[in-house]
Amino acid sequence: MAGPLTVADLSKVLAIEEPTLLSLEVRARPFGRGRATFRLAERTEGGAVATEVVLDEVPIGAAAPAAPLLDPFTRRRNDSSLENLERYLGSVEALADRS
């Protein structure tokens, strides 16, 4: 979802390299297809171990030539998605700490 717009989509796994990589083919009808690759890496921050998530998404197929036009929207959506993931994981961690 980007703002008030909701898009019916479908994802297919292209590659998995446990525990550091997940690559998906994503479809956002009627806009086209893309490849979304999530890379995870452990980082140490102030003595605590954290997981860095990097998301790279590019249009593929017929949508590929539109990449320069789509980049600002894709970047905004990806930033929002990663912020939502961080917020969710923080809430899960907080619940686990209470147990």
Biopython code that builds the backbone (N, CA, C, O; Angstrom):
import numpy as np
from Bio.PDB.StructureBuilder import StructureBuilder

atoms = [
    (1, "MET", "N", (0.849, -1.172, 0.000)),
    (1, "MET", "CA", (0.000, 0.000, 0.000)),
    (1, "MET", "C", (0.897, 1.238, 0.000)),
    (1, "MET", "O", (1.848, 1.323, 0.776)),
    (2, "ALA", "N", (0.591, 2.180, -0.863)),
    (2, "ALA", "CA", (1.324, 3.441, -0.937)),
    (2, "ALA", "C", (0.325, 4.564, -0.724)),
    (2, "ALA", "O", (-0.409, 4.929, -1.642)),
    (3, "GLY", "N", (0.294, 5.119, 0.500)),
    (3, "GLY", "CA", (-0.707, 6.133, 0.803)),
    (3, "GLY", "C", (-2.077, 5.490, 0.789)),
    (3, "GLY", "O", (-2.265, 4.423, 1.374)),
    (4, "PRO", "N", (-3.044, 6.126, 0.125)),
    (4, "PRO", "CA", (-4.395, 5.569, 0.103)),
    (4, "PRO", "C", (-4.590, 4.508, -0.982)),
    (4, "PRO", "O", (-5.680, 3.948, -1.101)),
    (5, "LEU", "N", (-3.551, 4.223, -1.776)),
    (5, "LEU", "CA", (-3.654, 3.284, -2.884)),
    (5, "LEU", "C", (-3.335, 1.868, -2.420)),
    (5, "LEU", "O", (-2.294, 1.640, -1.804)),
    (6, "THR", "N", (-4.214, 0.919, -2.706)),
    (6, "THR", "CA", (-3.976, -0.484, -2.411)),
    (6, "THR", "C", (-3.879, -1.224, -3.734)),
    (6, "THR", "O", (-4.700, -1.018, -4.628)),
    (7, "VAL", "N", (-2.871, -2.092, -3.860)),
    (7, "VAL", "CA", (-2.631, -2.809, -5.103)),
    (7, "VAL", "C", (-2.672, -4.308, -4.824)),
    (7, "VAL", "O", (-2.041, -4.788, -3.882)),
    (8, "ALA", "N", (-3.427, -5.052, -5.659)),
    (8, "ALA", "CA", (-3.419, -6.507, -5.548)),
    (8, "ALA", "C", (-2.080, -6.990, -6.088)),
    (8, "ALA", "O", (-1.716, -6.680, -7.223)),
    (9, "ASP", "N", (-1.346, -7.749, -5.278)),
    (9, "ASP", "CA", (-0.041, -8.196, -5.735)),
    (9, "ASP", "C", (0.177, -9.658, -5.396)),
    (9, "ASP", "O", (-0.605, -10.273, -4.671)),
    (10, "LEU", "N", (1.253, -10.195, -5.934)),
    (10, "LEU", "CA", (1.610, -11.590, -5.760)),
    (10, "LEU", "C", (3.124, -11.670, -5.757)),
    (10, "LEU", "O", (3.778, -10.956, -6.517)),
    (11, "SER", "N", (3.693, -12.520, -4.921)),
    (11, "SER", "CA", (5.148, -12.672, -4.877)),
    (11, "SER", "C", (5.519, -14.129, -5.083)),
    (11, "SER", "O", (4.806, -15.035, -4.651)),
    (12, "LYS", "N", (6.671, -14.347, -5.766)),
    (12, "LYS", "CA", (7.197, -15.682, -6.002)),
    (12, "LYS", "C", (8.661, -15.684, -5.574)),
    (12, "LYS", "O", (9.410, -14.771, -5.922)),
    (13, "VAL", "N", (9.072, -16.697, -4.826)),
    (13, "VAL", "CA", (10.452, -16.799, -4.370)),
    (13, "VAL", "C", (11.351, -17.156, -5.546)),
    (13, "VAL", "O", (11.110, -18.131, -6.257)),
    (14, "LEU", "N", (12.405, -16.337, -5.740)),
    (14, "LEU", "CA", (13.393, -16.600, -6.786)),
    (14, "LEU", "C", (14.638, -17.264, -6.215)),
    (14, "LEU", "O", (15.223, -18.142, -6.849)),
    (15, "ALA", "N", (15.044, -16.845, -5.019)),
    (15, "ALA", "CA", (16.255, -17.401, -4.411)),
    (15, "ALA", "C", (16.219, -17.210, -2.904)),
    (15, "ALA", "O", (15.694, -16.223, -2.389)),
    (16, "ILE", "N", (16.793, -18.183, -2.219)),
    (16, "ILE", "CA", (16.980, -18.104, -0.768)),
    (16, "ILE", "C", (18.394, -18.574, -0.472)),
    (16, "ILE", "O", (18.817, -19.639, -0.921)),
    (17, "GLU", "N", (19.112, -17.769, 0.288)),
    (17, "GLU", "CA", (20.407, -18.174, 0.812)),
    (17, "GLU", "C", (20.327, -17.943, 2.321)),
    (17, "GLU", "O", (20.651, -16.867, 2.823)),
    (18, "GLU", "N", (19.882, -18.994, 3.034)),
    (18, "GLU", "CA", (19.688, -18.854, 4.475)),
    (18, "GLU", "C", (21.008, -18.582, 5.161)),
    (18, "GLU", "O", (22.000, -19.215, 4.799)),
    (19, "PRO", "N", (21.086, -17.708, 6.098)),
    (19, "PRO", "CA", (20.028, -16.855, 6.633)),
    (19, "PRO", "C", (20.143, -15.413, 6.162)),
    (19, "PRO", "O", (19.648, -14.510, 6.838)),
    (20, "THR", "N", (20.793, -15.167, 5.003)),
    (20, "THR", "CA", (21.130, -13.782, 4.668)),
    (20, "THR", "C", (20.433, -13.192, 3.452)),
    (20, "THR", "O", (20.505, -11.979, 3.253)),
    (21, "LEU", "N", (19.761, -13.993, 2.628)),
    (21, "LEU", "CA", (19.211, -13.438, 1.395)),
    (21, "LEU", "C", (17.860, -14.053, 1.048)),
    (21, "LEU", "O", (17.656, -15.260, 1.180)),
    (22, "LEU", "N", (16.949, -13.203, 0.606)),
    (22, "LEU", "CA", (15.664, -13.628, 0.064)),
    (22, "LEU", "C", (15.395, -12.761, -1.150)),
    (22, "LEU", "O", (15.370, -11.534, -1.049)),
    (23, "SER", "N", (15.195, -13.394, -2.301)),
    (23, "SER", "CA", (14.898, -12.655, -3.528)),
    (23, "SER", "C", (13.528, -13.094, -4.038)),
    (23, "SER", "O", (13.249, -14.287, -4.160)),
    (24, "LEU", "N", (12.689, -12.118, -4.332)),
    (24, "LEU", "CA", (11.313, -12.377, -4.767)),
    (24, "LEU", "C", (11.026, -11.716, -6.103)),
    (24, "LEU", "O", (11.569, -10.654, -6.407)),
    (25, "GLU", "N", (10.168, -12.347, -6.902)),
    (25, "GLU", "CA", (9.566, -11.660, -8.035)),
    (25, "GLU", "C", (8.220, -11.170, -7.522)),
    (25, "GLU", "O", (7.400, -11.959, -7.053)),
    (26, "VAL", "N", (8.000, -9.878, -7.613)),
    (26, "VAL", "CA", (6.761, -9.294, -7.115)),
    (26, "VAL", "C", (5.942, -8.769, -8.282)),
    (26, "VAL", "O", (6.478, -8.195, -9.229)),
    (27, "ARG", "N", (4.656, -8.973, -8.199)),
    (27, "ARG", "CA", (3.749, -8.460, -9.228)),
    (27, "ARG", "C", (2.783, -7.489, -8.561)),
    (27, "ARG", "O", (2.184, -7.786, -7.528)),
    (28, "ALA", "N", (2.651, -6.341, -9.170)),
    (28, "ALA", "CA", (1.723, -5.326, -8.674)),
    (28, "ALA", "C", (0.809, -4.964, -9.835)),
    (28, "ALA", "O", (1.077, -4.031, -10.591)),
    (29, "ARG", "N", (-0.254, -5.708, -9.957)),
    (29, "ARG", "CA", (-1.181, -5.473, -11.071)),
    (29, "ARG", "C", (-1.891, -4.150, -10.892)),
    (29, "ARG", "O", (-2.301, -3.853, -9.770)),
    (30, "PRO", "N", (-2.059, -3.362, -11.882)),
    (30, "PRO", "CA", (-1.707, -3.542, -13.289)),
    (30, "PRO", "C", (-0.365, -2.918, -13.653)),
    (30, "PRO", "O", (-0.092, -2.690, -14.831)),
    (31, "PHE", "N", (0.484, -2.636, -12.650)),
    (31, "PHE", "CA", (1.687, -1.847, -12.892)),
    (31, "PHE", "C", (2.856, -2.630, -13.438)),
    (31, "PHE", "O", (3.715, -2.041, -14.094)),
    (32, "GLY", "N", (2.937, -3.925, -13.204)),
    (32, "GLY", "CA", (4.041, -4.704, -13.739)),
    (32, "GLY", "C", (4.695, -5.577, -12.691)),
    (32, "GLY", "O", (4.117, -5.890, -11.650)),
    (33, "ARG", "N", (5.944, -5.967, -13.010)),
    (33, "ARG", "CA", (6.686, -6.887, -12.155)),
    (33, "ARG", "C", (7.980, -6.234, -11.672)),
    (33, "ARG", "O", (8.490, -5.290, -12.275)),
    (34, "GLY", "N", (8.484, -6.763, -10.581)),
    (34, "GLY", "CA", (9.757, -6.293, -10.062)),
    (34, "GLY", "C", (10.473, -7.416, -9.353)),
    (34, "GLY", "O", (9.890, -8.463, -9.071)),
    (35, "ARG", "N", (11.747, -7.191, -9.063)),
    (35, "ARG", "CA", (12.526, -8.129, -8.261)),
    (35, "ARG", "C", (12.890, -7.416, -6.968)),
    (35, "ARG", "O", (13.495, -6.344, -6.988)),
    (36, "ALA", "N", (12.521, -8.011, -5.856)),
    (36, "ALA", "CA", (12.825, -7.457, -4.538)),
    (36, "ALA", "C", (13.803, -8.406, -3.849)),
    (36, "ALA", "O", (13.524, -9.593, -3.680)),
    (37, "THR", "N", (14.946, -7.864, -3.460)),
    (37, "THR", "CA", (15.959, -8.680, -2.799)),
    (37, "THR", "C", (16.232, -8.105, -1.413)),
    (37, "THR", "O", (16.591, -6.937, -1.264)),
    (38, "PHE", "N", (16.053, -8.950, -0.411)),
    (38, "PHE", "CA", (16.315, -8.591, 0.977)),
    (38, "PHE", "C", (17.646, -9.217, 1.375)),
    (38, "PHE", "O", (17.847, -10.421, 1.216)),
    (39, "ARG", "N", (18.549, -8.397, 1.891)),
    (39, "ARG", "CA", (19.832, -8.888, 2.398)),
    (39, "ARG", "C", (19.913, -8.551, 3.882)),
    (39, "ARG", "O", (19.651, -7.419, 4.288)),
    (40, "LEU", "N", (20.279, -9.542, 4.681)),
    (40, "LEU", "CA", (20.387, -9.355, 6.127)),
    (40, "LEU", "C", (21.843, -9.524, 6.545)),
    (40, "LEU", "O", (22.548, -10.406, 6.054)),
    (41, "ALA", "N", (22.279, -8.667, 7.457)),
    (41, "ALA", "CA", (23.635, -8.743, 7.980)),
    (41, "ALA", "C", (23.619, -8.369, 9.450)),
    (41, "ALA", "O", (22.916, -7.444, 9.857)),
    (42, "GLU", "N", (24.396, -9.093, 10.246)),
    (42, "GLU", "CA", (24.506, -8.758, 11.665)),
    (42, "GLU", "C", (25.472, -7.598, 11.835)),
    (42, "GLU", "O", (26.528, -7.554, 11.204)),
    (43, "ARG", "N", (25.097, -6.660, 12.694)),
    (43, "ARG", "CA", (25.921, -5.500, 13.020)),
    (43, "ARG", "C", (25.987, -5.391, 14.533)),
    (43, "ARG", "O", (25.041, -5.755, 15.231)),
    (44, "THR", "N", (27.096, -4.894, 15.030)),
    (44, "THR", "CA", (27.224, -4.649, 16.463)),
    (44, "THR", "C", (27.080, -3.157, 16.704)),
    (44, "THR", "O", (27.807, -2.346, 16.130)),
    (45, "GLU", "N", (26.132, -2.807, 17.562)),
    (45, "GLU", "CA", (25.869, -1.414, 17.904)),
    (45, "GLU", "C", (25.949, -1.261, 19.413)),
    (45, "GLU", "O", (25.077, -1.738, 20.139)),
    (46, "GLY", "N", (26.993, -0.597, 19.884)),
    (46, "GLY", "CA", (27.132, -0.372, 21.322)),
    (46, "GLY", "C", (27.164, -1.647, 22.126)),
    (46, "GLY", "O", (26.630, -1.696, 23.234)),
    (47, "GLY", "N", (27.786, -2.690, 21.583)),
    (47, "GLY", "CA", (27.874, -3.966, 22.282)),
    (47, "GLY", "C", (26.694, -4.888, 22.049)),
    (47, "GLY", "O", (26.749, -6.063, 22.410)),
    (48, "ALA", "N", (25.614, -4.372, 21.445)),
    (48, "ALA", "CA", (24.446, -5.204, 21.159)),
    (48, "ALA", "C", (24.472, -5.612, 19.687)),
    (48, "ALA", "O", (24.883, -4.838, 18.823)),
    (49, "VAL", "N", (24.035, -6.820, 19.421)),
    (49, "VAL", "CA", (23.967, -7.312, 18.042)),
    (49, "VAL", "C", (22.618, -6.921, 17.451)),
    (49, "VAL", "O", (21.569, -7.132, 18.060)),
    (50, "ALA", "N", (22.668, -6.348, 16.254)),
    (50, "ALA", "CA", (21.445, -5.950, 15.552)),
    (50, "ALA", "C", (21.492, -6.532, 14.141)),
    (50, "ALA", "O", (22.564, -6.866, 13.638)),
    (51, "THR", "N", (20.348, -6.648, 13.519)),
    (51, "THR", "CA", (20.278, -7.125, 12.147)),
    (51, "THR", "C", (19.953, -5.960, 11.233)),
    (51, "THR", "O", (18.953, -5.268, 11.422)),
    (52, "GLU", "N", (20.803, -5.748, 10.246)),
    (52, "GLU", "CA", (20.559, -4.720, 9.229)),
    (52, "GLU", "C", (19.830, -5.388, 8.070)),
    (52, "GLU", "O", (20.251, -6.442, 7.594)),
    (53, "VAL", "N", (18.732, -4.773, 7.611)),
    (53, "VAL", "CA", (17.971, -5.277, 6.475)),
    (53, "VAL", "C", (18.100, -4.263, 5.349)),
    (53, "VAL", "O", (17.763, -3.090, 5.512)),
    (54, "VAL", "N", (18.592, -4.725, 4.205)),
    (54, "VAL", "CA", (18.706, -3.871, 3.022)),
    (54, "VAL", "C", (17.766, -4.438, 1.968)),
    (54, "VAL", "O", (17.812, -5.630, 1.662)),
    (55, "LEU", "N", (16.917, -3.584, 1.418)),
    (55, "LEU", "CA", (15.956, -3.982, 0.400)),
    (55, "LEU", "C", (16.322, -3.296, -0.907)),
    (55, "LEU", "O", (16.431, -2.071, -0.971)),
    (56, "ASP", "N", (16.509, -4.098, -1.946)),
    (56, "ASP", "CA", (16.787, -3.589, -3.281)),
    (56, "ASP", "C", (15.665, -4.079, -4.186)),
    (56, "ASP", "O", (15.411, -5.281, -4.273)),
    (57, "GLU", "N", (14.999, -3.155, -4.854)),
    (57, "GLU", "CA", (13.894, -3.541, -5.726)),
    (57, "GLU", "C", (14.052, -2.850, -7.066)),
    (57, "GLU", "O", (14.289, -1.644, -7.138)),
    (58, "VAL", "N", (13.915, -3.641, -8.136)),
    (58, "VAL", "CA", (14.030, -3.095, -9.482)),
    (58, "VAL", "C", (12.885, -3.632, -10.333)),
    (58, "VAL", "O", (12.481, -4.784, -10.179)),
    (59, "PRO", "N", (12.358, -2.793, -11.237)),
    (59, "PRO", "CA", (11.341, -3.284, -12.159)),
    (59, "PRO", "C", (11.963, -4.261, -13.148)),
    (59, "PRO", "O", (13.116, -4.092, -13.546)),
    (60, "ILE", "N", (11.213, -5.273, -13.543)),
    (60, "ILE", "CA", (11.671, -6.218, -14.558)),
    (60, "ILE", "C", (10.594, -6.371, -15.621)),
    (60, "ILE", "O", (9.453, -5.956, -15.421)),
    (61, "GLY", "N", (10.952, -6.956, -16.733)),
    (61, "GLY", "CA", (9.997, -7.147, -17.809)),
    (61, "GLY", "C", (9.637, -5.824, -18.452)),
    (61, "GLY", "O", (10.492, -4.954, -18.616)),
    (62, "ALA", "N", (8.381, -5.673, -18.814)),
    (62, "ALA", "CA", (7.907, -4.478, -19.517)),
    (62, "ALA", "C", (8.064, -3.207, -18.687)),
    (62, "ALA", "O", (8.141, -2.112, -19.244)),
    (63, "ALA", "N", (8.113, -3.340, -17.358)),
    (63, "ALA", "CA", (8.226, -2.164, -16.486)),
    (63, "ALA", "C", (9.663, -1.650, -16.368)),
    (63, "ALA", "O", (9.876, -0.538, -15.885)),
    (64, "ALA", "N", (10.652, -2.440, -16.801)),
    (64, "ALA", "CA", (12.062, -2.073, -16.626)),
    (64, "ALA", "C", (12.422, -0.701, -17.210)),
    (64, "ALA", "O", (13.135, 0.053, -16.548)),
    (65, "PRO", "N", (11.965, -0.342, -18.413)),
    (65, "PRO", "CA", (12.333, 0.979, -18.941)),
    (65, "PRO", "C", (11.815, 2.155, -18.099)),
    (65, "PRO", "O", (12.334, 3.267, -18.199)),
    (66, "ALA", "N", (10.808, 1.908, -17.283)),
    (66, "ALA", "CA", (10.232, 2.976, -16.458)),
    (66, "ALA", "C", (10.969, 3.147, -15.133)),
    (66, "ALA", "O", (10.555, 3.957, -14.304)),
    (67, "ALA", "N", (12.053, 2.400, -14.918)),
    (67, "ALA", "CA", (12.767, 2.436, -13.637)),
    (67, "ALA", "C", (13.101, 3.847, -13.160)),
    (67, "ALA", "O", (12.850, 4.152, -11.994)),
    (68, "PRO", "N", (13.657, 4.731, -14.007)),
    (68, "PRO", "CA", (13.984, 6.071, -13.508)),
    (68, "PRO", "C", (12.761, 6.852, -13.007)),
    (68, "PRO", "O", (12.868, 7.643, -12.071)),
    (69, "LEU", "N", (11.616, 6.630, -13.625)),
    (69, "LEU", "CA", (10.394, 7.311, -13.195)),
    (69, "LEU", "C", (9.829, 6.700, -11.915)),
    (69, "LEU", "O", (9.233, 7.398, -11.094)),
    (70, "LEU", "N", (10.020, 5.396, -11.754)),
    (70, "LEU", "CA", (9.455, 4.686, -10.604)),
    (70, "LEU", "C", (10.326, 4.770, -9.356)),
    (70, "LEU", "O", (9.832, 4.569, -8.246)),
    (71, "ASP", "N", (11.625, 5.067, -9.524)),
    (71, "ASP", "CA", (12.558, 5.054, -8.392)),
    (71, "ASP", "C", (12.101, 5.862, -7.178)),
    (71, "ASP", "O", (12.151, 5.331, -6.068)),
    (72, "PRO", "N", (11.659, 7.110, -7.323)),
    (72, "PRO", "CA", (11.255, 7.865, -6.127)),
    (72, "PRO", "C", (10.085, 7.213, -5.380)),
    (72, "PRO", "O", (10.051, 7.225, -4.149)),
    (73, "PHE", "N", (9.133, 6.648, -6.118)),
    (73, "PHE", "CA", (7.978, 6.003, -5.493)),
    (73, "PHE", "C", (8.384, 4.688, -4.832)),
    (73, "PHE", "O", (7.941, 4.368, -3.729)),
    (74, "THR", "N", (9.239, 3.928, -5.531)),
    (74, "THR", "CA", (9.717, 2.662, -4.996)),
    (74, "THR", "C", (10.523, 2.898, -3.724)),
    (74, "THR", "O", (10.341, 2.191, -2.732)),
    (75, "ARG", "N", (11.403, 3.879, -3.747)),
    (75, "ARG", "CA", (12.238, 4.183, -2.580)),
    (75, "ARG", "C", (11.364, 4.574, -1.389)),
    (75, "ARG", "O", (11.600, 4.123, -0.269)),
    (76, "ARG", "N", (10.362, 5.409, -1.630)),
    (76, "ARG", "CA", (9.474, 5.839, -0.539)),
    (76, "ARG", "C", (8.710, 4.655, 0.045)),
    (76, "ARG", "O", (8.602, 4.512, 1.263)),
    (77, "ARG", "N", (8.180, 3.807, -0.840)),
    (77, "ARG", "CA", (7.442, 2.635, -0.381)),
    (77, "ARG", "C", (8.352, 1.681, 0.378)),
    (77, "ARG", "O", (7.960, 1.145, 1.414)),
    (78, "ASN", "N", (9.578, 1.461, -0.132)),
    (78, "ASN", "CA", (10.510, 0.556, 0.538)),
    (78, "ASN", "C", (10.916, 1.086, 1.903)),
    (78, "ASN", "O", (10.991, 0.325, 2.867)),
    (79, "ASP", "N", (11.179, 2.386, 1.993)),
    (79, "ASP", "CA", (11.510, 2.990, 3.289)),
    (79, "ASP", "C", (10.375, 2.769, 4.281)),
    (79, "ASP", "O", (10.610, 2.416, 5.437)),
    (80, "SER", "N", (9.149, 2.978, 3.823)),
    (80, "SER", "CA", (7.983, 2.782, 4.681)),
    (80, "SER", "C", (7.857, 1.317, 5.099)),
    (80, "SER", "O", (7.558, 1.022, 6.256)),
    (81, "SER", "N", (8.083, 0.406, 4.163)),
    (81, "SER", "CA", (7.987, -1.026, 4.478)),
    (81, "SER", "C", (9.025, -1.428, 5.508)),
    (81, "SER", "O", (8.721, -2.170, 6.442)),
    (82, "LEU", "N", (10.259, -0.939, 5.344)),
    (82, "LEU", "CA", (11.314, -1.281, 6.298)),
    (82, "LEU", "C", (11.049, -0.655, 7.663)),
    (82, "LEU", "O", (11.348, -1.271, 8.687)),
    (83, "GLU", "N", (10.497, 0.553, 7.700)),
    (83, "GLU", "CA", (10.133, 1.171, 8.978)),
    (83, "GLU", "C", (9.042, 0.360, 9.669)),
    (83, "GLU", "O", (9.087, 0.170, 10.885)),
    (84, "ASN", "N", (8.055, -0.122, 8.899)),
    (84, "ASN", "CA", (6.999, -0.959, 9.472)),
    (84, "ASN", "C", (7.579, -2.258, 10.021)),
    (84, "ASN", "O", (7.177, -2.716, 11.091)),
    (85, "LEU", "N", (8.527, -2.856, 9.289)),
    (85, "LEU", "CA", (9.165, -4.084, 9.752)),
    (85, "LEU", "C", (9.927, -3.824, 11.049)),
    (85, "LEU", "O", (9.840, -4.612, 11.990)),
    (86, "GLU", "N", (10.666, -2.729, 11.098)),
    (86, "GLU", "CA", (11.427, -2.385, 12.304)),
    (86, "GLU", "C", (10.490, -2.179, 13.497)),
    (86, "GLU", "O", (10.776, -2.636, 14.603)),
    (87, "ARG", "N", (9.383, -1.495, 13.264)),
    (87, "ARG", "CA", (8.402, -1.254, 14.330)),
    (87, "ARG", "C", (7.796, -2.579, 14.806)),
    (87, "ARG", "O", (7.646, -2.804, 16.007)),
    (88, "TYR", "N", (7.453, -3.447, 13.857)),
    (88, "TYR", "CA", (6.879, -4.751, 14.200)),
    (88, "TYR", "C", (7.869, -5.584, 15.007)),
    (88, "TYR", "O", (7.516, -6.150, 16.042)),
    (89, "LEU", "N", (9.107, -5.656, 14.530)),
    (89, "LEU", "CA", (10.104, -6.455, 15.238)),
    (89, "LEU", "C", (10.376, -5.883, 16.625)),
    (89, "LEU", "O", (10.614, -6.637, 17.569)),
    (90, "GLY", "N", (10.342, -4.572, 16.755)),
    (90, "GLY", "CA", (10.511, -3.945, 18.064)),
    (90, "GLY", "C", (9.390, -4.339, 19.004)),
    (90, "GLY", "O", (9.634, -4.581, 20.186)),
    (91, "SER", "N", (8.169, -4.409, 18.505)),
    (91, "SER", "CA", (7.035, -4.790, 19.358)),
    (91, "SER", "C", (7.115, -6.257, 19.729)),
    (91, "SER", "O", (6.757, -6.628, 20.847)),
    (92, "VAL", "N", (7.583, -7.107, 18.807)),
    (92, "VAL", "CA", (7.738, -8.523, 19.111)),
    (92, "VAL", "C", (8.829, -8.708, 20.161)),
    (92, "VAL", "O", (8.684, -9.508, 21.085)),
    (93, "GLU", "N", (9.928, -7.955, 20.011)),
    (93, "GLU", "CA", (11.022, -8.032, 20.981)),
    (93, "GLU", "C", (10.545, -7.567, 22.355)),
    (93, "GLU", "O", (10.891, -8.171, 23.371)),
    (94, "ALA", "N", (9.757, -6.503, 22.388)),
    (94, "ALA", "CA", (9.246, -5.995, 23.659)),
    (94, "ALA", "C", (8.350, -7.040, 24.329)),
    (94, "ALA", "O", (8.399, -7.216, 25.546)),
    (95, "LEU", "N", (7.531, -7.730, 23.529)),
    (95, "LEU", "CA", (6.682, -8.772, 24.098)),
    (95, "LEU", "C", (7.518, -9.925, 24.628)),
    (95, "LEU", "O", (7.196, -10.487, 25.675)),
    (96, "ALA", "N", (8.580, -10.284, 23.930)),
    (96, "ALA", "CA", (9.443, -11.380, 24.375)),
    (96, "ALA", "C", (10.161, -11.007, 25.672)),
    (96, "ALA", "O", (10.371, -11.858, 26.536)),
    (97, "ASP", "N", (10.540, -9.728, 25.807)),
    (97, "ASP", "CA", (11.211, -9.274, 27.020)),
    (97, "ASP", "C", (10.299, -9.366, 28.233)),
    (97, "ASP", "O", (10.780, -9.532, 29.353)),
    (98, "ARG", "N", (8.992, -9.260, 28.030)),
    (98, "ARG", "CA", (8.031, -9.322, 29.137)),
    (98, "ARG", "C", (7.833, -10.746, 29.635)),
    (98, "ARG", "O", (7.379, -10.961, 30.759)),
    (99, "SER", "N", (8.172, -11.708, 28.802)),
    (99, "SER", "CA", (7.931, -13.128, 29.179)),
    (99, "SER", "C", (8.926, -13.625, 30.182)),
    (99, "SER", "O", (8.861, -14.783, 30.595)),
]
sb = StructureBuilder()
sb.init_structure("model")
sb.init_model(0)
sb.init_chain("A")
sb.init_seg("    ")
for serial, (resi, resn, name, xyz) in enumerate(atoms, 1):
    if name == "N":
        sb.init_residue(resn, " ", resi, " ")
    sb.init_atom(name, np.array(xyz, "f"), 0.0, 1.0, " ", f" {name:<3s}", serial, name[0])
structure = sb.get_structure()
